[in-house]
């Protein structure tokens, strides 16, 4: 879940192609990644149902996590080092992407400072995230083709601000994967989770 990034009433969010998605992530234009009108309505309905709840506590319950103190010290070397520190889930409210793009959310008890003003800190955090995804056996075929991308929304775009989460996008081109093959691959990822990074 995240801040309400949607198209306006006059313009339906078009399905964004993989090349465009990667360009927007690389350029940092994250606010241009939007949901469809139908998904926006679903998102608004969810917000109405959870109105008055502590959204961070709500997410903790969904993840099966107890309240914890977010770890920041030496985050780039400790993030994703044990299965108890992170979880990967399908995004309940994915953006409007072309068929074949799967939208996951990677939650972590260790906050990676990927938007730090300190370039050295920022680069170390990004390198850790890249290394973690590249090390996943289920993702290797996609990584080798450049079909894995990720981003962390800017703080002003987040509705779950106290739990670090990254959006992980997987692209299964329809000329290489059928819808069934894609679903099997995603089910494997979600059932097995990601391997910890030493």
C-alpha positions in Angstrom: 0.0 0.0 0.0 1.1 3.6 -0.5 0.1 7.1 -1.2 -2.7 7.7 -3.6 -0.8 7.9 -6.9 -3.6 7.9 -9.5 -4.7 9.5 -12.7 -7.0 12.5 -12.5 -10.7 12.2 -13.3 -10.2 13.4 -16.9 -7.5 11.0 -17.9 -7.5 7.3 -17.4 -4.0 6.0 -16.6 -2.7 4.1 -19.6 -1.0 0.8 -19.2 2.7 1.7 -19.1 5.2 -0.3 -21.2 8.2 -1.9 -19.6 10.7 0.5 -21.3 8.7 3.5 -20.1 8.5 2.1 -16.5 12.3 1.6 -16.4 12.8 5.1 -17.8 10.5 6.7 -15.1 12.3 4.8 -12.3 15.8 5.7 -13.7 14.9 9.3 -14.0 13.3 9.4 -10.5 9.9 10.4 -11.9 8.1 8.0 -9.6 4.9 10.2 -9.3 4.2 9.3 -12.9 3.7 5.7 -12.1 -0.1 5.5 -11.6 -3.0 3.1 -11.1 -5.9 2.6 -13.4 -9.2 4.1 -12.6 -10.6 0.7 -11.6 -7.7 0.0 -9.2 -8.0 3.5 -7.9 -11.6 2.9 -6.9 -10.5 -0.4 -5.2 -7.8 1.5 -3.3 -10.3 4.2 -2.2 -12.7 1.5 -1.0 -9.9 -0.1 1.0 -9.0 3.3 2.6 -12.6 3.8 3.6 -12.7 0.4 5.3 -9.5 1.0 7.2 -10.3 4.6 8.1 -9.3 5.3 11.7 -6.9 2.4 11.9 -3.1 2.8 12.4 -2.0 1.9 8.9 1.4 0.9 10.0 0.0 -1.5 12.7 -2.5 -2.8 10.1 0.4 -3.7 7.8 2.4 -5.3 10.6 -0.6 -7.6 11.3 -0.9 -8.5 7.6 2.8 -9.4 7.6 2.5 -11.4 10.8 5.2 -9.2 12.4 5.2 -7.9 16.0 6.0 -4.3 16.6 9.7 -3.7 16.2 12.2 -0.8 16.3 13.5 -0.2 12.8 17.2 -0.7 12.4 19.2 2.0 10.7 22.8 1.5 11.9 24.9 -0.2 9.3 21.7 -0.9 7.3 23.4 -1.7 3.9 25.4 -4.6 5.4 22.6 -6.0 7.6 19.5 -5.6 5.4 18.1 -8.9 4.0 20.6 -11.0 6.1 18.0 -13.2 7.7 14.5 -14.3 6.6 13.0 -12.8 9.7 14.0 -9.3 8.6 12.0 -9.1 5.4 8.9 -10.4 3.5 7.8 -10.3 -0.1 4.1 -9.9 -1.1 2.1 -9.2 -4.1 1.0 -5.6 -4.3 -2.7 -5.4 -3.4 -3.1 -2.2 -5.5 -0.7 -2.5 -8.4 -0.1 0.3 -10.9 -1.4 0.3 -14.5 1.4 -1.7 -16.2 1.3 -3.7 -19.4 0.4 -7.4 -19.2 3.5 -9.4 -18.1 4.6 -6.9 -15.5 4.2 -8.3 -12.0 4.2 -5.8 -9.1 5.6 -7.1 -5.7 6.3 -5.3 -2.5 9.4 -6.1 -0.5 9.0 -5.2 3.2 12.0 -4.9 5.5 12.6 -4.3 9.2 15.9 -2.6 8.2 15.3 0.6 6.4 17.7 1.1 3.5 18.5 4.8 3.0 18.1 4.7 -0.7 17.2 8.4 -0.8 19.9 9.6 1.5 21.5 13.0 0.6 24.8 11.4 1.2 25.9 9.8 -2.1 28.1 7.2 -0.5 25.3 6.0 1.9 22.7 6.1 -0.9 24.9 4.1 -3.3 25.7 1.5 -0.6 22.0 1.0 0.1 21.2 0.7 -3.6 24.0 -1.8 -4.1 22.7 -3.9 -1.3 19.2 -4.0 -2.8 20.6 -4.9 -6.3 22.8 -7.6 -4.8 19.8 -9.1 -2.9 17.6 -9.3 -6.0 20.4 -10.5 -8.3 21.1 -13.4 -5.8 17.6 -14.8 -6.0 17.5 -18.1 -7.9 13.9 -17.5 -9.1 14.9 -14.1 -10.5 18.1 -15.0 -12.3 16.6 -15.6 -15.7 14.8 -12.2 -15.5 17.8 -10.4 -14.1 19.9 -11.6 -17.0 17.4 -10.1 -19.4 17.1 -6.8 -17.6 13.6 -7.6 -16.6 13.8 -6.8 -12.9 13.4 -3.2 -11.6 12.7 -1.7 -8.2 12.1 1.6 -6.5 11.3 3.1 -3.1 8.8 5.9 -3.2 9.9 9.3 -1.9 8.7 9.9 1.7 6.0 12.3 0.6 4.4 9.5 -1.6 4.3 6.9 1.1 1.2 6.1 3.2 3.0 3.4 5.2 5.9 5.6 6.3 7.2 3.6 9.3 7.8 0.3 7.5 10.5 0.3 4.8 9.2 -1.2 1.6 10.5 -1.3 -1.9 8.4 -2.0 -5.1 9.9 -4.8 -7.1 8.7 -5.2 -10.7 9.2 -8.3 -12.7 8.7 -8.4 -16.5 7.6 -11.6 -18.2 7.5 -10.7 -21.9 4.5 -12.3 -23.6 6.7 -13.6 -26.5 8.8 -15.6 -23.9 6.2 -16.5 -21.2 2.6 -17.5 -21.3 0.3 -16.1 -18.7 0.3 -19.6 -17.1 4.1 -19.7 -17.0 4.2 -16.3 -15.5 1.7 -17.2 -12.8 3.7 -20.4 -11.9 6.9 -18.4 -11.6 5.2 -15.7 -9.4 3.6 -18.4 -7.2 7.0 -20.0 -6.7 8.5 -16.7 -5.7 5.7 -15.9 -3.3 5.5 -19.4 -1.7 9.3 -19.8 -1.3 10.2 -16.1 -0.6 13.6 -14.7 -1.2 16.8 -16.2 0.0 18.7 -14.1 2.6 21.9 -12.3 1.5 25.0 -13.1 3.4 
